[in-house]
């Protein structure tokens, strides 16, 4: 809980954390889309 309060007070940590999470999810979505393409491709 204290870490959350510190992050909210600092502001920059929150933005950096959100940016890292967004970048992670963008990459994860691309990987999932590629896997779906591979699975849907007939052999």
N, C-alpha and C positions, 0 to 999 in steps of 0.2 A: 504494500500500500504506500509506503514511504517513497518507493521508486516512482510510482505513478504521480504522486504529488510533486516530486522533484522534476519529473519530465514535463508536467504541465506548467510549472513555474518557469522552467528554462525555455520552453517554446521550441528552440532549435532541435532538441532531442526528439520531440514529438514529430516534427516535420521530417526529420531524417528517418525515423522509425517507419512512418507512413510511406515514405518514398521507397524504402527497402522492401516493405511488404507489397507495394504495388508492383515493383519490378519483379519480385518473386512470383506473384500471381500471373503476370504477363508471360513470363517464361514457362510457367507450369501449364498455362492454357495452350501455348504453342506446342508443347510436348504432347499434351493430350490430343490436340488436333492432328498431329502427325501420326500418333499411334492409331487413331481412328481411321485415318487414311490408309495406313498399312493393313489394318484388319479388314477394311472394306474392299481392298484390292484383290481381285481374283487371282489365283495362282495359275 
